[in-house]
Amino acid sequence: MKHSFPVFLLSILFLLQPLQHYAQPAQEHKILAIGAPAPDFSLPAVDGRIYTLASFSNNKILVVIFTCNHCPTAQAYEDRIIKLTSDYSGKGVAVVAVMPNDPRSITLNELDYTDLSDSFGEMKIRATEKRFNFPYLYDGDTQATAKAYGPAVTPHVFIFDEKRRLRFRGRIDDVENPAKTPKHFDTRNAIEALLANKELVTPTTKVFGCSTKWKEKSDWIVKAQQEWAKEPVHLNDIDTAGIKNLLRNDSDKLRLINIWATWCGPCITEFPEFVTINRMYRKRDFEFISISADDPAKKERALQFLQKQQASNVNYIFSGDDKYQLIEAVDPNWQGALPYTILVEPGGKIVYARQGIIDPLQMKKTIIEHPLLGRYY
């Protein structure tokens, strides 16, 4: 009997072990330790070349920065990385950027501060627009390099000495907002110390930014699609007075309005782009509204199309029978051809108007660079 109580406790503990195991959070990828050798890599860059560790063998110091397109923090540091590269290019310092994210693991609502995601093609666009003066490498397919280095966020800096031993890992500086002046220039301080053959006072710092999008997070996309499918889709009537009220835009949001019809081929072709744009920016000071120019008697057909598109934004159908009244109510400058798209600021100022199919990338750029939204926190 004297052993029964301890045995009972051991049995309980044994039964609890599986529960404790499954309650544990998923293990994070380990970050490369200070003093560790630089893991080799072989990655394609936006300039068409393949880069390896040996590509930088003539440089005394190698700065590897894991960054990306979509993260607002990463975007906030782009100009500083360009400046860092130009300041040290003649001093034996090589700067290389690696995009570590799996583009298929990024949901649309994570693109609310950008016009571009993290595909290799979109990296080329960003590098060209920003005139990157450093190699920009893609690791999104296998993430083998990211797993070897272990960046926790974007951006995350790893600095190696001449023997390619890790001497510093952490942030670029301590202020995300590029309009403000940092107090601690951690990456520059580390480079200066290594150039002077000095020990680093602060070999590691904490980092801030968007978490690395590992492949195991790709199920988020499926879950997001399932949630979108559950959102109700409505189609309400609107007259000329209602349209004029929309155009006054008494809200505090940037308002994108698209006039379309089910009988308009270009309208049907481009409409999914508006659904995507809405999903990207709807959590910010932005809203998308569609107005169907279909005959009111065809309302059910228009609604079925919207339901198929999962267009859970605000949708209207013009209730009048005079389409010229619709044209005048929307924009006197509109000649009447569909599709027609306008972007309206609070207060009613039209800052974008397009008769015909939009350029989705240009539209996203116009939205994200408007003062009401912006690329940074």
N, C-alpha and C positions, 0 to 999 in steps of 0.2 A: 504493500500500500504506500510506503513512503516514497516510492519512485513514480507513482501514478500521476502526481501533480506536475512534476517537471516534464514527464513524457507528454502529458496533455498540452502543456505550453509549447513544447517543440512541435507537436502536431499542428497546432494553430499557426505557429510561425511558418511552418512548411506550406500550409495551405494559402497563407497570405503572400508568399513570395511571388507567385505569378501575377497577382493583383498589383503588387508594388512594381513589378517589371513593366507591365503595360501602362502604369501611371506615369512612368518616366517620360520626360520630353524627348523628342528626337535628338540624337547626338549631332552636334554641330561639327562642321569640318574643321580640323585642327589648323591653327595658324602657324606658319613656319617660325621656328624658334630663332632668336638672336644667336648669331654664330654659325648657323647652319649654312651649308653650301647652296648656291642658287640652283634650283631644279632646272634642267634643260627643257627646252620646248621647241616646237616646230609649228609655227602658226602663220596662216595667210594674213596679209595686211591689205588695207584699202588701196595701196599703191601698186598692187599686183605681185608683190614679192612674197617670198616665204622667209620668215625670220627665225633664227635659232639663237641660242646663247652666244654662239661663236660669232654671230653677226656684229657683236659689240666688243670683240676681243681687243680692239685697239683703244678702247676707252678705259680710263683709270677707274671711273665710278659708273655704275649702272643703276639708274632709277627706274623701277618698274611700278607703274601706276595702274591699278585696276579701276576702270571707269566705264561709263556707258553713255548711251544717248538719252534714255528716258528719265533718269533720276534728276529731280530738281537740284539736289546738292551737286551732283556731277556736272550739270550744266553751269551751275554757279562758279565752278572752279575751272572751266575750260580756258578762259582767257589767262588765268594765272598759270596754268600748265604750259600754255603757249609762251608766256613771258619767261617762265622758268627755263624752258628749252633754249630760247634765244639767249638768255643771260649766261648760260653755262656751256653752250655748244662749242666755244673756243677754248674751254678749260679742261677738256678731257672727260666731260660728263655726258653720258648718253641718257636720254629720256625715251622710254617706250611705254605706250599705253596698251593695255589688254582689256578687251570687253569680255567679262566672264559669264554673263547671263545666258541662260537658255531662253531664246525668244519665245518659245512655245509655252513657257511657264509664267508669262506676263499677262495679266488680265487687263482688259480695256480700262477699268477704273484705276489702274496703276499708271495710266498714260495721261492723267489729268493735268500734268504740268509740261507736256511736250507735244510736238507735232510728229515726232519720229519714235519708233520703237527700236529694238536692238538687233534687228536682222543685219546680215552682212551688207545687203544692198543699202539699207538705211544708214549704216555706218559710213558708207562711201559718200552719201549725200551730206551728212553732217560734217565730215572731214573737208569736203569741198567748200561748203558754205562758210565754215569757220577758218579755213585755210590752216589746218593743222600742220605744224612744222615738225612733227614727231611721228614715228610709225604707229599706226593704230591697228592692232591685231585682233582677230576674231577667234574666240575660244568657245563659242556657244554650242557647237555640235557635241563635242565630247566632254568639255569642261575639265580636261585632264590637267591643264596648267593651273586652273583655278583650284582644283583639288590639291595640287602639290604645294601651292603657296598659301591657300586658305584665306583669301580676302573675306572679311566679315561684311563689308559694305562697299558701296561705290560713292566716292573714291577712297582707295586704300593704298598707301605708298609703302614700297619695299626698296630699301637702298642697300646696294652691295659694294664692297670695297674692291680693290684691284685683284685680290685673290678670289673674288666673288663669294665672300662670306657676308651673311646678312648683318648689317651694322645698325640699321634703323628700320622700324616699321611703325606706321601711324598716319597722322593727318598731315595735310599740307600746311595749314595754319589753324588758328582758333576762331575764325569768323567766317561763317558761311556766306553771308550777304556781301556780294562784291562791291557794294556801295560804301561799305564800312571798312575801317582800317584795323587789321589784326594787331594783337599785342605780342603774339608768339608765332614766329615764322619757323616752325619745327623742321620742315623739309629743307629749307634753305640753310638753317643752322647746322643740320646734319651734314649737308654737302660741304659747307665751309670747313667744318671740323675735319672731315675726311681729306679734303684737299690740303689741309695744313698738317696732316698726319697726327691729329689729336684724338683723344678719346672722347666719345660722345657723352655729354652730361645727361641727356635724356634719350636713351636708345629706343624707347617705346612710348607711345601716347594712345589714349583712347581715340576712337574714330566715330564719326557721325555721318549718316547718309542712308541710302536705301539698301536693304539687305540684298545679298547676292541671291539671284533667282536660280536655285538648283533644280535639276531635272525632276527630283522627287516632289517638287511643288506643282508639277504640271496638271495634277488632278484638280487644281483650283479652276482651270479653264472649264472643265466639264461641269463643275459645280456652278460656276457663273452662268453657263449656258442654260442649265436647268432652272436657275432662278429667273433669268430673263424670260424663259418660256412661260413662267407662272404669272408674269405681270399682265394685268388687264389692258386691253386695247379698246379705245373708244373713238367714235367719230360723231362730232356734234355739228349742228347747223350754225352758220354764221352769215350775217347780212353785211351790207356795206358799212353800216354804223359800227358793227363789231370789228370789222377789218380796220377801219380808221382808228379805233381804240387800240388795237394791237400795234398799229404803226406809231401811235403816240408813245407807247412803251413807258407807262408810268411805274414800271417795276424798277428794281435796282440791278437788273441782269442784262447782259448782252443777249439780244434775241435774234436767233437765226430763223428766217421764215422761207419755206420752199413752197411754191405753187406748182402743182402737178396734176396729172390725170391718168386714169388707167388706160386710155386710148393713146397716150403719148409714149412711144417707144423709148426715147432718151430719158424720160421721167422714170420709167420702170427700171431702166438700166442703172441709173445713178442712185436711186432711193436707198439701197443698202448702205451707201456711204454716209448718208445722213443719220441712219440708225447707229452706225459706228461712232460718228462724231458725237451724237447725243450721249452714248454710253461712256465716252471718254470724259466729257466735260460737265455732265449734268449735276455733279456734286459741287460744282463751283458756281460762280456768278454768271451762269449761262443757261439758256433754255432753247430748245428746238421746237418749232411749231410748223406743222404742215397744213396746207389748205388745198383741198381737192377742188378742181375745176370741172369735175364730172357733173353730168346732169343730175339734179337732186333725185330723180327717179332711179338712178343707178347707185344710190347710196350704199345698198347692201353689197354690191360688187366692189365698191371702193373700200368698204370695211373689211371684206374678206382679204383683199390685197394687203391691207395694213396689218391684219392679224397674221398673215403668212410671214410678213416681214418682222413680226414681233415689235411693232412700232408703238411702244407704250408711252411715247411722248404725247403732247397735246395735239390732237388732230381735228380739223374742221373740214366741212364741205360747204361751198358757197350755195346759199339757199335761193338766190335770185335766178331769174331766167335771162338776164341781160349781162352777158360776159363783159361788155364794155364798161359797165358799172364796176365790175370786179377790177378791171385794169386800172381805172381811174382811182379807185379806192386804195389800191396797193401802191402804185407809183405812176404818176403822170408821164414819167420818162420811159415807162415800159411800153414796148411796141405791141405786146400781146402774145408773142410766141412762147411756148412752153418747152422746157421748164423755166421758171424764173425764181431766182434766189436773191434775197437781200439780208443784210446784217444790220440790225438797228440798235443803236446805243440807247440807254435810258434817256428819256427826253425826246426821242423821236428822230435823232440824226441818223440818216442812212450812210454807213461807212463802207458798204460793199453792195454792189448790185450786178447781177449777171443774168443775161438772157441766154439760155443754152446750158449745156452740161458744165458743172464746176470742175476745177482741178482740185481733187480732194486734199492733196498735200498743201497746196497754196491756201485752201480754206482753213485747214488746221493751223497753219502758220499765222494766218490773219487773226484767228481767234486767240491763240495762245499768246501772241505778242501784243494784244490789246491791253491797255493799262488796267482794265477791270480784272484780268486774269494774270498773265505773266508766267515766266518760267521758274521763278524762285519762290520760296516760302516767304 
